[in-house]
Amino acid sequence: MKQKTVNLLYWVTTLLFAGFMVWSSVPGVSPKGQTLQVLHDYLGYPVYFISFISVAKLIGSAAILVPAFNKIKEWAYAGLFFDLFGAIFSVVYVSKKFDPGMLFILLPVVLGALSYYFWNRKKSFQ
C-alpha cells in the first residue's frame, strides 16, 4: 500500500473513531437525564466515575489526533479500547445476556482497530 493511501485511511478511520468517542463521552462529563439513568441507575457506575471516564475519553480522543507523542498515543488507544470493552462487559454482566443492539459498539471497535493499524503502517514510512 502506498504511503499516501495509508495516510488517507489513517486519517479517515481516526477521525471517525475519535468522533465516536467524543460523541459518546460528552453527555457523561456532567451526567444528567438518560445518561445518568443508564450509567448510574442501570449499570451502577458512581457519578464521579462517569465524569472521570468521560473526561478521560475526551483526552484520549485528542491524543490520538495529535501527530506527535507516540508513547502517549499508544496509551490513548489502549485506554479507549478498555473503555469500549468495559462497556460491552458491563452491559452483558448487568443484563445477564447479550443484547443484539450492542453490535453497534463493534463499529467503533473496528474503526479504532483500523486506525491503530494504519497509524503503525504510517509510522513504518517515516
C-alpha positions in Angstrom: 0.0 0.0 0.0 1.3 3.5 -0.9 2.2 6.0 1.8 -0.5 8.4 0.6 -3.2 5.7 0.7 -2.1 4.6 4.2 -2.1 8.3 5.4 -5.6 8.9 4.0 -7.0 5.7 5.5 -5.4 6.5 8.8 -7.0 10.0 9.0 -10.4 8.8 7.9 -10.6 6.0 10.4 -9.0 8.1 13.2 -11.4 11.0 12.7 -14.4 8.7 12.7 -13.1 6.8 15.8 -12.2 9.9 17.7 -15.6 11.5 16.7 -17.5 8.5 18.0 -15.5 8.6 21.3 -16.1 12.3 21.7 -19.8 11.9 20.9 -20.2 9.1 23.5 -18.3 11.0 26.2 -19.8 14.5 26.1 -23.0 13.6 27.9 -21.1 11.9 30.7 -18.9 14.9 31.6 -21.8 16.3 33.6 -24.3 13.4 33.6 -28.0 14.2 33.6 -31.2 12.6 32.4 -30.9 9.5 30.3 -27.1 9.3 30.7 -27.4 9.2 34.4 -30.3 6.7 34.2 -28.3 4.3 32.0 -24.8 4.6 33.5 -25.7 5.1 37.2 -29.1 3.6 37.8 -28.9 0.6 35.3 -25.1 -0.1 35.2 -24.4 1.1 38.7 -21.4 3.4 37.9 -20.7 6.0 40.5 -21.4 9.5 39.2 -17.8 10.6 39.8 -16.6 7.7 37.7 -19.0 8.6 34.8 -17.5 12.1 34.8 -13.9 10.8 35.1 -14.2 8.2 32.3 -15.9 10.8 30.0 -13.1 13.3 30.5 -10.5 10.6 30.0 -12.2 9.6 26.7 -12.0 13.3 25.6 -8.3 13.5 26.4 -7.7 10.1 24.8 -9.5 11.2 21.6 -7.4 14.4 21.5 -4.2 12.4 22.0 -4.9 10.1 19.0 -5.4 13.1 16.8 -2.2 14.8 17.7 0.5 13.8 15.2 3.3 13.6 17.8 3.8 11.9 21.2 3.8 8.3 20.0 4.0 6.8 23.5 1.0 8.9 24.8 -0.9 7.9 21.6 -0.2 4.2 22.3 -1.7 4.6 25.8 -4.6 6.6 24.5 -5.5 3.8 22.1 -5.3 1.3 24.9 -7.5 3.4 27.2 -10.1 3.9 24.5 -10.2 0.1 23.8 -10.5 -0.6 27.6 -13.5 1.8 27.7 -15.2 0.1 24.7 -14.7 -3.5 26.0 -15.6 -2.3 29.5 -18.9 -1.0 28.2 -19.6 -4.3 26.5 -18.7 -6.3 29.6 -20.8 -4.0 31.9 -24.0 -4.4 29.8 -23.6 -8.2 29.4 -22.8 -8.6 33.2 -25.8 -6.5 34.3 -28.3 -7.8 31.8 -27.1 -11.4 32.1 -27.5 -11.8 28.4 -26.2 -10.5 25.1 -28.3 -7.7 23.6 -28.1 -7.7 19.8 -28.3 -3.9 19.9 -24.8 -4.0 21.4 -23.5 -4.9 18.0 -23.5 -1.2 17.3 -20.4 -0.9 19.5 -18.5 -3.1 17.0 -18.3 -0.1 14.7 -16.1 2.0 16.9 -14.1 -1.1 17.8 -13.4 -1.8 14.1 -12.7 1.9 13.4 -10.3 2.0 16.3 -8.5 -1.2 15.3 -8.2 0.1 11.7 -7.0 3.5 13.0 -4.3 1.8 15.1 -3.3 -0.5 12.3 -2.9 2.4 9.8 -1.1 4.5 12.4 1.5 1.8 12.8 1.7 1.4 9.0 2.2 5.2 8.7 5.0 5.1 11.2 6.8 2.5 9.1 7.1 5.0 6.3 8.9 7.6 8.5 
